[in-house]
Amino acid sequence: MKKILAILLMIPLLLGTIVTPAYAKPLIDASAAVMVDASTGQVIYEQNAQKKLPIASISKLLTAVVIEDEVHSKQITGDTKVKIDSGTAAISNDPQYSAIGLQEGNAYTVRELLNAALVKSADGATMALSAAAGDSMDEFNMKLQQKAQNIGLKNYTIVNPVGLTNGDLKSLASKQYSDQAENAMTATDVAILARYLVNHYPQLLQVTAQKQATFMIAKGKTKTEKNLNEMLPGGKYTVPGVTIDGLKTGTSDKAGACFVSTGNYQGHRIIT
C-alpha cells in the first residue's frame, strides 16, 4: 500500500497533467501502476501499465461484478442461500489461504458471502459465490471471461474466480488448466475493471468501505474480521485530503502485494 500511498500523495501534481512519458524515471516502486479518473477514464499516471502480471485476489472484483450482474438479472438475490460442499469447506478452512471457516453443509446468503469475499478476501466464500446461480466453476469462469471481454479488457487470463493457482483449489481445480496457472491482467485492465465496478455497482463501495465486518460462521458462532485495506479513513496509510472507500488487496507468491484503491479527492473519484 506504500506504493499506492506514493501515487496518492502526488495527486495535486498529477491531476490535469499529461501522462508520464515512457522514458521518465519510474516514480513508483512497483512492477506496474496506473491512476485514472473514474468518471472520464483519463489516465493521470502510468508505469508498465500494459505489462500482464498475476493479480491474486484482485480477481475477486471481477467475480463481484458478475455476481451483481446475476442479481440485476434476477438469477439470484442477496438472500439466495448457497450450501457449502466439502471442496469449498476445505478451502475455507485452510489456514494457508484467506480462510473464514465456512462449514460444510451450512448455507450462507449471497450477501454474506460477498461481504466475506470483499472485506476478508475469503477464498472459500468466493468459490461459494461462483455457484450461487447453479454454475460449475468452469461455467462461472466462462461468465468471468465474457464479462472481461464485454467491459473492454484486452490482455488477461482468467483461471478461477478467486486468484489462487489452479492447483491451490484442491478438489475444485479445473481440468482445463495446469496446477500452476493463475489469473493475470495488465494494470490498465485492472483499472478498467475497477472503473466499471464503481460506475455500475457503486453499492459495492458500501461493502469495501467497512473497516471490519462480522460474519455468522455457524449457529451461535460469529467471527469479526478486519479489512486489509489500510488506506481507509483512520488506517495506517490514510492520505490527508483523500477519502478512500475501496477497493481490494491481493497477495500471492507470483503476484506479490497487489492493491486497487479508489477514493475522492477534491470532487474527483480516482482509481489507482
N, C-alpha and C positions, 0 to 999 in steps of 0.2 A: 504493500500500500504506500510505502515511501515514494515509489516511482510515480504513482498517481498523484500523491501529495505534491511532488515537484512540479508536475504539469499544472495543477490547480493553482499553485502559488504564482504561476506565471500568467494566469488568465488576464490580468489587466494589460499585460504587454502583448498577448496573443490575439485578443478579440479585435477584429477589424483589420488584422494584418494578413499578409499573404502567407501561403504555406511555406514552411521552411524548405529551402532548396536542398536537393539531394546531396550536394557537395558539402553542405554545412556540417560542422561537428555535432554529433548527436547530443541532445540536451538531457535525455532520459537514459538511465542505466537499466535498459530493458531490451529484450530481443526484438520487440516491436511495440509501437504505441501509436495511438491516434486520438485526436479530440475533434468532436463535431458539434455543431449546433443542432439540437434535437428538432427544432421547428423547420429550419431551412435545409438541413443536411450539409451546410457549408463545412468544409474541412478547415479547422483552425490550426491544427498541428498534425504532422505525421512523421513516423520514423519506421522504416521497414514495414510499412502498413500492408504491403501486398505479399509479404512472406507467410506462407502457410505453415502453421505451427499447431501442436497439440493444445487443446483448450480445457481439458479436465472438466470440472463441474460447471464451467461456464455453459456447457451443453444444456444444463437444466433450464436455461432461459428459453431455448427453442422448444423443449418439452412443455414448459408452462404456456407458451403461445399456442401450441397445438391443443392442449387441454382447454384453454379458453375458447378456441375455435369450436371444440366439441360442445362446450356449454352453450355457446352462442347459437349453434345449430340445433340445440335441444337433443343431442345424442345422449348427454348426461346432464346432471345438475350438480351444484355444490354439495347437495345432500346425498348424491349417489354413493352407495357403500361398496367398497372393494374388499373382498375376502382375501386374506393373506395366505398364500400357499407356502409349501416347505422351502422352495427355492428362494422366494423373496424374503422369507424369515431368516434364512441362512445369511443373506447379505445384510439384512437389517440388524443382525446381532453379532456381526464380525467386528471386533474392536480395531482391526486394521483399516476398516473403512469408516466413513462418516455414518456411524450406527446410532439409531434411535431406539431400537429394541421392539419393533413391531412383532406381535405374537402370532404364530401360525394358527389359523382357524378363526382369529378375530377379524372383524370388519371395521374399516375406517372410512370416513367420508372423504370425498374428493377435496373438500375444503381443508380438512385436517392434513391430508397428505400433501397438498400444495403448500400449505404453511410450513410443514416439516422440510419439504424439498428446497424452499427458498430461504428460510431462516437458518435451519440447521444444516442445509445441504445434504439431507438424509438420502443415502443411496437406495435403501430398500423402499422408502416412501416413493421415490421417483419411479422405481420399477413397478410398484403397485399402481401408480397413476397411469402408466402406459397400458394397463389392462382395464382401465375404468369403463371403456366402451366395448369391451369384449375382444379386443385385439390381442394377437400373439405379439411378442416383441418384434419379430420380423415385419409383421403387418404395421405396427406402430412406427417402425423405422421408415417404412415407405411413406407414411404421413409426414414424418420429420423431413425427409428428403424432398418431398413435393412442396412442403411449406418453404423450405430453404430456397428452392428454385423460384417459387411464386413471389417471394418478397425481394428477390434480386441478388441473393448471394451468388458468388461467382466461383470461388475456389475453396471447396470444403469436402470433408469426409465425415459421414455420419455412420457410426457403427452401432451405437445404442443410445438410449435416452439419458444416460447417466453421466458418461465421461470417463468411466473406468475402461481399462483394456478389456477386450472381449473375453479373455481367459479369466479375468477377475470376477466375471459374472457367474462363475461356478456352473451349476447345472442349467442355468439360463443362458449360457453362452450360445451365440449364433453359429450354426454350421457354415454360414456363408463367409466367415472371416477367420483369419488366423488368430491365435491367442494373443498376439502382440498388437493387433490392430486397435486403434483408438480414434476418437473424434479429433478433427483438426479444422481450423479455419484461419483466414487472414485477420489481422486486426480490423481492416476495413469491413470485412463481412460481419465481424462481431459487432461493430458499430451500427451497421445496417440493421442487424437483428435487434439490438438494444433500442434503436430509434423506432423500429416498428412496434416493439412492445410498449414503450411509453406513450406512443401516439394512438395505438389501437386499444390497448388494455391498461389504461392508467390506473385502474383499480388495483393492479398488482403492486403498485408503489406503496399502498397501504400495508401490504404484507412485508415488503422488503425494508420498509422504514422502521419496523419493530426492532427495538434493541434486544428484546428477548421474547420468547413465546413459551407457553406451557402446553404440553401435549398429553392427552389421555392415552396411555400405552395399553393398559388393561383395566378391568373393572377395579376401581379404587386405587389405581396406580397412575400417577402423573409424573412427568419429567419436564423440568424447565431448562431450556437451552438458550444460550447467549448467541446473538447474531455475530457472525465472524467479521462483519464489516465494521472496522474501527474508525471509519470516516463519518459515521452517523453523528449527529449532534451530541456532544459530550464525550465522544470517543477519543482514543489516543491520538488520532491523526485528523481531528476536526480542523477545518480551514476557516479562519475568520472571514466572514462575509459570504461564505458559500454554504448553502443548506443542502446537505446530501440526504437523499431518501432511497438509495439503492445503488447497485443492483445485485451483484453476485461475485463471490470469491470462487476460486478453484485451484486445486493443487494436485499434481501427480509427479511421478519421477521424471517423465519426459517433459512435461509442461512447465515444471517449476511452479512458482507462485503467480497466479493469474488474478486479475481483478477488473471488473467492469463497474464503473461508477456513473451515477447521474445525480444531478442536483441543480439548484437555481443560483445564478449569480447575476445581480442587477437586472432582473427581468428576463434573463436568458436561461433556458434549460440546456445544460451542457452534458454531453456524454463523453467519457474518456474510456 
